[in-house]
Amino acid sequence: MAHTAAVYPGTFDPMTRGHFDLITRAAGLYDRLLVAVAATSAKTGALFDARHRIDMIREDVAKAGLANVEVEVLDTLLVDFCRRHGVRVVIRGVRVYSDFEYEFQMALTNRRMAPEIETLFMMPSENLAYVTASTVREIARYGGDTSPFVTPAVQRRLESGV
């Protein structure tokens, strides 16, 4: 059975050009893509609350004309979110082997809880593979130029301090 919808979950604090690359490419593969933004972040030095992260992603998605992309808050287990939205495919980005180790463990855990949900791993475009949200947070913390690494909506918010 073909799947027409997928979910791309994450913290997206902040959304990087690598994240947006995966959103754009996954939106081309599925009729409907839900970007599930974690309500809370366990990351140290979080830059934005969930509402701001969702707003920025929605702004960039709209500007890119990605009409089949929806942005929702993820405030439950991912498998429960998928079931609630009728989605059976989870998209996860992997840049390096250490990403894969973590994502593989999470995929197996999710499979144990919900065997009907599949996880697909996607690599970002090679020119974006080195970009991480934690690196962007560090650059922003010290007042560096984050514009090569983040989307326009994120850059505006970083510059305005909102």
Biotite code that builds the C-alpha atoms (Angstrom):
import biotite.structure as struc

atoms = struc.array([
    struc.Atom([0.000, 0.000, 0.000], chain_id="A", res_id=1, res_name="MET", atom_name="CA", element="C"),
    struc.Atom([1.419, 3.363, -1.015], chain_id="A", res_id=2, res_name="ALA", atom_name="CA", element="C"),
    struc.Atom([1.749, 6.037, 1.627], chain_id="A", res_id=3, res_name="HIS", atom_name="CA", element="C"),
    struc.Atom([0.625, 9.497, 0.660], chain_id="A", res_id=4, res_name="THR", atom_name="CA", element="C"),
    struc.Atom([1.611, 11.232, 3.878], chain_id="A", res_id=5, res_name="ALA", atom_name="CA", element="C"),
    struc.Atom([4.731, 11.458, 6.003], chain_id="A", res_id=6, res_name="ALA", atom_name="CA", element="C"),
    struc.Atom([5.839, 13.256, 9.134], chain_id="A", res_id=7, res_name="VAL", atom_name="CA", element="C"),
    struc.Atom([9.188, 14.982, 9.634], chain_id="A", res_id=8, res_name="TYR", atom_name="CA", element="C"),
    struc.Atom([9.639, 15.489, 13.383], chain_id="A", res_id=9, res_name="PRO", atom_name="CA", element="C"),
    struc.Atom([12.254, 17.549, 15.132], chain_id="A", res_id=10, res_name="GLY", atom_name="CA", element="C"),
    struc.Atom([13.107, 20.298, 17.529], chain_id="A", res_id=11, res_name="THR", atom_name="CA", element="C"),
    struc.Atom([14.087, 22.703, 14.741], chain_id="A", res_id=12, res_name="PHE", atom_name="CA", element="C"),
    struc.Atom([15.760, 25.078, 17.204], chain_id="A", res_id=13, res_name="ASP", atom_name="CA", element="C"),
    struc.Atom([16.490, 26.754, 14.950], chain_id="A", res_id=14, res_name="PRO", atom_name="CA", element="C"),
    struc.Atom([15.464, 25.377, 11.583], chain_id="A", res_id=15, res_name="MET", atom_name="CA", element="C"),
    struc.Atom([18.570, 25.204, 9.417], chain_id="A", res_id=16, res_name="THR", atom_name="CA", element="C"),
    struc.Atom([18.909, 25.218, 5.658], chain_id="A", res_id=17, res_name="ARG", atom_name="CA", element="C"),
    struc.Atom([19.572, 21.469, 6.009], chain_id="A", res_id=18, res_name="GLY", atom_name="CA", element="C"),
    struc.Atom([16.211, 20.948, 7.712], chain_id="A", res_id=19, res_name="HIS", atom_name="CA", element="C"),
    struc.Atom([14.489, 23.014, 5.037], chain_id="A", res_id=20, res_name="PHE", atom_name="CA", element="C"),
    struc.Atom([16.237, 21.026, 2.305], chain_id="A", res_id=21, res_name="ASP", atom_name="CA", element="C"),
    struc.Atom([14.709, 17.840, 3.725], chain_id="A", res_id=22, res_name="LEU", atom_name="CA", element="C"),
    struc.Atom([11.283, 19.472, 4.066], chain_id="A", res_id=23, res_name="ILE", atom_name="CA", element="C"),
    struc.Atom([11.374, 20.555, 0.422], chain_id="A", res_id=24, res_name="THR", atom_name="CA", element="C"),
    struc.Atom([12.559, 17.196, -0.859], chain_id="A", res_id=25, res_name="ARG", atom_name="CA", element="C"),
    struc.Atom([10.154, 15.150, 1.291], chain_id="A", res_id=26, res_name="ALA", atom_name="CA", element="C"),
    struc.Atom([7.281, 17.408, 0.189], chain_id="A", res_id=27, res_name="ALA", atom_name="CA", element="C"),
    struc.Atom([8.118, 16.344, -3.373], chain_id="A", res_id=28, res_name="GLY", atom_name="CA", element="C"),
    struc.Atom([7.795, 12.685, -2.437], chain_id="A", res_id=29, res_name="LEU", atom_name="CA", element="C"),
    struc.Atom([4.513, 12.777, -0.511], chain_id="A", res_id=30, res_name="TYR", atom_name="CA", element="C"),
    struc.Atom([1.107, 14.304, -1.125], chain_id="A", res_id=31, res_name="ASP", atom_name="CA", element="C"),
    struc.Atom([1.110, 15.570, 2.450], chain_id="A", res_id=32, res_name="ARG", atom_name="CA", element="C"),
    struc.Atom([4.034, 16.283, 4.745], chain_id="A", res_id=33, res_name="LEU", atom_name="CA", element="C"),
    struc.Atom([3.554, 17.152, 8.392], chain_id="A", res_id=34, res_name="LEU", atom_name="CA", element="C"),
    struc.Atom([6.448, 18.932, 10.057], chain_id="A", res_id=35, res_name="VAL", atom_name="CA", element="C"),
    struc.Atom([6.089, 18.031, 13.736], chain_id="A", res_id=36, res_name="ALA", atom_name="CA", element="C"),
    struc.Atom([7.797, 20.609, 15.936], chain_id="A", res_id=37, res_name="VAL", atom_name="CA", element="C"),
    struc.Atom([8.677, 19.399, 19.429], chain_id="A", res_id=38, res_name="ALA", atom_name="CA", element="C"),
    struc.Atom([6.765, 21.382, 22.046], chain_id="A", res_id=39, res_name="ALA", atom_name="CA", element="C"),
    struc.Atom([9.759, 21.396, 24.356], chain_id="A", res_id=40, res_name="THR", atom_name="CA", element="C"),
    struc.Atom([13.452, 21.094, 23.790], chain_id="A", res_id=41, res_name="SER", atom_name="CA", element="C"),
    struc.Atom([15.909, 19.256, 25.979], chain_id="A", res_id=42, res_name="ALA", atom_name="CA", element="C"),
    struc.Atom([18.699, 21.087, 24.185], chain_id="A", res_id=43, res_name="LYS", atom_name="CA", element="C"),
    struc.Atom([20.788, 23.413, 26.289], chain_id="A", res_id=44, res_name="THR", atom_name="CA", element="C"),
    struc.Atom([20.612, 27.055, 25.315], chain_id="A", res_id=45, res_name="GLY", atom_name="CA", element="C"),
    struc.Atom([17.373, 26.848, 23.350], chain_id="A", res_id=46, res_name="ALA", atom_name="CA", element="C"),
    struc.Atom([16.865, 29.895, 21.138], chain_id="A", res_id=47, res_name="LEU", atom_name="CA", element="C"),
    struc.Atom([13.139, 29.831, 20.441], chain_id="A", res_id=48, res_name="PHE", atom_name="CA", element="C"),
    struc.Atom([9.973, 28.522, 22.030], chain_id="A", res_id=49, res_name="ASP", atom_name="CA", element="C"),
    struc.Atom([7.750, 26.159, 20.049], chain_id="A", res_id=50, res_name="ALA", atom_name="CA", element="C"),
    struc.Atom([5.361, 28.892, 18.907], chain_id="A", res_id=51, res_name="ARG", atom_name="CA", element="C"),
    struc.Atom([8.190, 30.894, 17.325], chain_id="A", res_id=52, res_name="HIS", atom_name="CA", element="C"),
    struc.Atom([9.723, 27.805, 15.719], chain_id="A", res_id=53, res_name="ARG", atom_name="CA", element="C"),
    struc.Atom([6.354, 26.862, 14.218], chain_id="A", res_id=54, res_name="ILE", atom_name="CA", element="C"),
    struc.Atom([5.773, 30.413, 12.941], chain_id="A", res_id=55, res_name="ASP", atom_name="CA", element="C"),
    struc.Atom([9.186, 30.545, 11.266], chain_id="A", res_id=56, res_name="MET", atom_name="CA", element="C"),
    struc.Atom([8.747, 27.180, 9.565], chain_id="A", res_id=57, res_name="ILE", atom_name="CA", element="C"),
    struc.Atom([5.258, 28.126, 8.365], chain_id="A", res_id=58, res_name="ARG", atom_name="CA", element="C"),
    struc.Atom([6.620, 31.386, 6.959], chain_id="A", res_id=59, res_name="GLU", atom_name="CA", element="C"),
    struc.Atom([9.406, 29.674, 5.024], chain_id="A", res_id=60, res_name="ASP", atom_name="CA", element="C"),
    struc.Atom([7.080, 26.915, 3.799], chain_id="A", res_id=61, res_name="VAL", atom_name="CA", element="C"),
    struc.Atom([4.576, 29.497, 2.542], chain_id="A", res_id=62, res_name="ALA", atom_name="CA", element="C"),
    struc.Atom([7.279, 31.529, 0.778], chain_id="A", res_id=63, res_name="LYS", atom_name="CA", element="C"),
    struc.Atom([8.518, 28.373, -0.921], chain_id="A", res_id=64, res_name="ALA", atom_name="CA", element="C"),
    struc.Atom([4.977, 27.574, -2.115], chain_id="A", res_id=65, res_name="GLY", atom_name="CA", element="C"),
    struc.Atom([4.915, 24.171, -0.424], chain_id="A", res_id=66, res_name="LEU", atom_name="CA", element="C"),
    struc.Atom([1.126, 23.903, -0.233], chain_id="A", res_id=67, res_name="ALA", atom_name="CA", element="C"),
    struc.Atom([1.223, 20.243, 0.840], chain_id="A", res_id=68, res_name="ASN", atom_name="CA", element="C"),
    struc.Atom([3.268, 20.949, 3.985], chain_id="A", res_id=69, res_name="VAL", atom_name="CA", element="C"),
    struc.Atom([1.566, 21.419, 7.349], chain_id="A", res_id=70, res_name="GLU", atom_name="CA", element="C"),
    struc.Atom([3.360, 22.455, 10.530], chain_id="A", res_id=71, res_name="VAL", atom_name="CA", element="C"),
    struc.Atom([2.051, 21.109, 13.836], chain_id="A", res_id=72, res_name="GLU", atom_name="CA", element="C"),
    struc.Atom([3.209, 20.986, 17.429], chain_id="A", res_id=73, res_name="VAL", atom_name="CA", element="C"),
    struc.Atom([4.513, 17.617, 18.639], chain_id="A", res_id=74, res_name="LEU", atom_name="CA", element="C"),
    struc.Atom([3.407, 17.339, 22.254], chain_id="A", res_id=75, res_name="ASP", atom_name="CA", element="C"),
    struc.Atom([3.116, 13.569, 22.582], chain_id="A", res_id=76, res_name="THR", atom_name="CA", element="C"),
    struc.Atom([5.008, 10.431, 21.623], chain_id="A", res_id=77, res_name="LEU", atom_name="CA", element="C"),
    struc.Atom([5.829, 10.468, 17.926], chain_id="A", res_id=78, res_name="LEU", atom_name="CA", element="C"),
    struc.Atom([3.986, 7.200, 17.310], chain_id="A", res_id=79, res_name="VAL", atom_name="CA", element="C"),
    struc.Atom([0.842, 8.633, 18.921], chain_id="A", res_id=80, res_name="ASP", atom_name="CA", element="C"),
    struc.Atom([1.172, 11.780, 16.784], chain_id="A", res_id=81, res_name="PHE", atom_name="CA", element="C"),
    struc.Atom([1.453, 9.595, 13.667], chain_id="A", res_id=82, res_name="CYS", atom_name="CA", element="C"),
    struc.Atom([-1.603, 7.560, 14.600], chain_id="A", res_id=83, res_name="ARG", atom_name="CA", element="C"),
    struc.Atom([-3.633, 10.691, 15.394], chain_id="A", res_id=84, res_name="ARG", atom_name="CA", element="C"),
    struc.Atom([-2.808, 12.133, 11.967], chain_id="A", res_id=85, res_name="HIS", atom_name="CA", element="C"),
    struc.Atom([-3.097, 8.882, 10.017], chain_id="A", res_id=86, res_name="GLY", atom_name="CA", element="C"),
    struc.Atom([0.576, 8.922, 9.014], chain_id="A", res_id=87, res_name="VAL", atom_name="CA", element="C"),
    struc.Atom([2.617, 5.736, 8.685], chain_id="A", res_id=88, res_name="ARG", atom_name="CA", element="C"),
    struc.Atom([5.950, 7.133, 7.469], chain_id="A", res_id=89, res_name="VAL", atom_name="CA", element="C"),
    struc.Atom([8.478, 9.083, 9.546], chain_id="A", res_id=90, res_name="VAL", atom_name="CA", element="C"),
    struc.Atom([11.231, 11.000, 7.768], chain_id="A", res_id=91, res_name="ILE", atom_name="CA", element="C"),
    struc.Atom([14.512, 11.432, 9.644], chain_id="A", res_id=92, res_name="ARG", atom_name="CA", element="C"),
    struc.Atom([17.577, 13.259, 8.468], chain_id="A", res_id=93, res_name="GLY", atom_name="CA", element="C"),
    struc.Atom([21.017, 11.765, 8.880], chain_id="A", res_id=94, res_name="VAL", atom_name="CA", element="C"),
    struc.Atom([24.194, 13.700, 8.162], chain_id="A", res_id=95, res_name="ARG", atom_name="CA", element="C"),
    struc.Atom([26.913, 11.538, 9.657], chain_id="A", res_id=96, res_name="VAL", atom_name="CA", element="C"),
    struc.Atom([27.288, 8.076, 11.123], chain_id="A", res_id=97, res_name="TYR", atom_name="CA", element="C"),
    struc.Atom([26.682, 9.270, 14.695], chain_id="A", res_id=98, res_name="SER", atom_name="CA", element="C"),
    struc.Atom([23.295, 10.648, 13.555], chain_id="A", res_id=99, res_name="ASP", atom_name="CA", element="C"),
    struc.Atom([22.457, 7.258, 12.109], chain_id="A", res_id=100, res_name="PHE", atom_name="CA", element="C"),
    struc.Atom([23.316, 5.437, 15.335], chain_id="A", res_id=101, res_name="GLU", atom_name="CA", element="C"),
    struc.Atom([20.914, 7.602, 17.337], chain_id="A", res_id=102, res_name="TYR", atom_name="CA", element="C"),
    struc.Atom([18.194, 7.612, 14.666], chain_id="A", res_id=103, res_name="GLU", atom_name="CA", element="C"),
    struc.Atom([18.438, 3.849, 14.193], chain_id="A", res_id=104, res_name="PHE", atom_name="CA", element="C"),
    struc.Atom([17.892, 3.312, 17.928], chain_id="A", res_id=105, res_name="GLN", atom_name="CA", element="C"),
    struc.Atom([14.874, 5.647, 17.885], chain_id="A", res_id=106, res_name="MET", atom_name="CA", element="C"),
    struc.Atom([13.444, 3.969, 14.778], chain_id="A", res_id=107, res_name="ALA", atom_name="CA", element="C"),
    struc.Atom([13.679, 0.542, 16.409], chain_id="A", res_id=108, res_name="LEU", atom_name="CA", element="C"),
    struc.Atom([12.033, 1.863, 19.579], chain_id="A", res_id=109, res_name="THR", atom_name="CA", element="C"),
    struc.Atom([9.211, 3.397, 17.540], chain_id="A", res_id=110, res_name="ASN", atom_name="CA", element="C"),
    struc.Atom([8.839, 0.170, 15.559], chain_id="A", res_id=111, res_name="ARG", atom_name="CA", element="C"),
    struc.Atom([8.497, -1.765, 18.811], chain_id="A", res_id=112, res_name="ARG", atom_name="CA", element="C"),
    struc.Atom([5.692, 0.562, 19.939], chain_id="A", res_id=113, res_name="MET", atom_name="CA", element="C"),
    struc.Atom([4.057, 0.887, 16.515], chain_id="A", res_id=114, res_name="ALA", atom_name="CA", element="C"),
    struc.Atom([5.107, -1.743, 13.954], chain_id="A", res_id=115, res_name="PRO", atom_name="CA", element="C"),
    struc.Atom([2.836, -0.201, 11.327], chain_id="A", res_id=116, res_name="GLU", atom_name="CA", element="C"),
    struc.Atom([4.948, 2.978, 11.205], chain_id="A", res_id=117, res_name="ILE", atom_name="CA", element="C"),
    struc.Atom([8.072, 2.967, 9.037], chain_id="A", res_id=118, res_name="GLU", atom_name="CA", element="C"),
    struc.Atom([11.073, 5.271, 9.360], chain_id="A", res_id=119, res_name="THR", atom_name="CA", element="C"),
    struc.Atom([12.851, 6.489, 6.242], chain_id="A", res_id=120, res_name="LEU", atom_name="CA", element="C"),
    struc.Atom([16.278, 8.096, 6.470], chain_id="A", res_id=121, res_name="PHE", atom_name="CA", element="C"),
    struc.Atom([17.182, 10.955, 4.153], chain_id="A", res_id=122, res_name="MET", atom_name="CA", element="C"),
    struc.Atom([20.502, 12.686, 3.732], chain_id="A", res_id=123, res_name="MET", atom_name="CA", element="C"),
    struc.Atom([20.647, 16.449, 3.281], chain_id="A", res_id=124, res_name="PRO", atom_name="CA", element="C"),
    struc.Atom([22.229, 17.872, 0.166], chain_id="A", res_id=125, res_name="SER", atom_name="CA", element="C"),
    struc.Atom([25.980, 17.495, 0.448], chain_id="A", res_id=126, res_name="GLU", atom_name="CA", element="C"),
    struc.Atom([26.585, 21.247, 0.675], chain_id="A", res_id=127, res_name="ASN", atom_name="CA", element="C"),
    struc.Atom([24.405, 21.341, 3.817], chain_id="A", res_id=128, res_name="LEU", atom_name="CA", element="C"),
    struc.Atom([25.506, 18.138, 5.534], chain_id="A", res_id=129, res_name="ALA", atom_name="CA", element="C"),
    struc.Atom([27.774, 19.922, 8.003], chain_id="A", res_id=130, res_name="TYR", atom_name="CA", element="C"),
    struc.Atom([25.119, 22.372, 9.261], chain_id="A", res_id=131, res_name="VAL", atom_name="CA", element="C"),
    struc.Atom([23.682, 21.619, 12.700], chain_id="A", res_id=132, res_name="THR", atom_name="CA", element="C"),
    struc.Atom([21.240, 23.546, 14.851], chain_id="A", res_id=133, res_name="ALA", atom_name="CA", element="C"),
    struc.Atom([23.655, 23.344, 17.785], chain_id="A", res_id=134, res_name="SER", atom_name="CA", element="C"),
    struc.Atom([26.377, 24.992, 15.693], chain_id="A", res_id=135, res_name="THR", atom_name="CA", element="C"),
    struc.Atom([23.938, 27.722, 14.678], chain_id="A", res_id=136, res_name="VAL", atom_name="CA", element="C"),
    struc.Atom([22.981, 28.280, 18.329], chain_id="A", res_id=137, res_name="ARG", atom_name="CA", element="C"),
    struc.Atom([26.662, 28.654, 19.207], chain_id="A", res_id=138, res_name="GLU", atom_name="CA", element="C"),
    struc.Atom([27.322, 31.105, 16.369], chain_id="A", res_id=139, res_name="ILE", atom_name="CA", element="C"),
    struc.Atom([24.234, 33.128, 17.337], chain_id="A", res_id=140, res_name="ALA", atom_name="CA", element="C"),
    struc.Atom([25.201, 33.141, 21.023], chain_id="A", res_id=141, res_name="ARG", atom_name="CA", element="C"),
    struc.Atom([28.472, 34.895, 20.148], chain_id="A", res_id=142, res_name="TYR", atom_name="CA", element="C"),
    struc.Atom([26.966, 37.283, 17.609], chain_id="A", res_id=143, res_name="GLY", atom_name="CA", element="C"),
    struc.Atom([28.359, 35.578, 14.499], chain_id="A", res_id=144, res_name="GLY", atom_name="CA", element="C"),
    struc.Atom([26.800, 35.588, 11.044], chain_id="A", res_id=145, res_name="ASP", atom_name="CA", element="C"),
    struc.Atom([24.243, 32.774, 10.888], chain_id="A", res_id=146, res_name="THR", atom_name="CA", element="C"),
    struc.Atom([22.785, 33.743, 7.497], chain_id="A", res_id=147, res_name="SER", atom_name="CA", element="C"),
    struc.Atom([24.602, 31.024, 5.495], chain_id="A", res_id=148, res_name="PRO", atom_name="CA", element="C"),
    struc.Atom([23.124, 28.335, 7.739], chain_id="A", res_id=149, res_name="PHE", atom_name="CA", element="C"),
    struc.Atom([19.482, 29.287, 8.397], chain_id="A", res_id=150, res_name="VAL", atom_name="CA", element="C"),
    struc.Atom([16.394, 30.193, 6.416], chain_id="A", res_id=151, res_name="THR", atom_name="CA", element="C"),
    struc.Atom([15.365, 33.846, 5.911], chain_id="A", res_id=152, res_name="PRO", atom_name="CA", element="C"),
    struc.Atom([12.591, 33.682, 8.536], chain_id="A", res_id=153, res_name="ALA", atom_name="CA", element="C"),
    struc.Atom([15.011, 32.343, 11.145], chain_id="A", res_id=154, res_name="VAL", atom_name="CA", element="C"),
    struc.Atom([17.668, 34.897, 10.232], chain_id="A", res_id=155, res_name="GLN", atom_name="CA", element="C"),
    struc.Atom([15.206, 37.782, 10.670], chain_id="A", res_id=156, res_name="ARG", atom_name="CA", element="C"),
    struc.Atom([14.196, 36.486, 14.112], chain_id="A", res_id=157, res_name="ARG", atom_name="CA", element="C"),
    struc.Atom([17.805, 36.014, 15.161], chain_id="A", res_id=158, res_name="LEU", atom_name="CA", element="C"),
    struc.Atom([18.645, 39.563, 14.085], chain_id="A", res_id=159, res_name="GLU", atom_name="CA", element="C"),
    struc.Atom([15.600, 41.057, 15.811], chain_id="A", res_id=160, res_name="SER", atom_name="CA", element="C"),
    struc.Atom([16.088, 39.032, 18.992], chain_id="A", res_id=161, res_name="GLY", atom_name="CA", element="C"),
    struc.Atom([12.543, 37.660, 18.869], chain_id="A", res_id=162, res_name="VAL", atom_name="CA", element="C"),
])
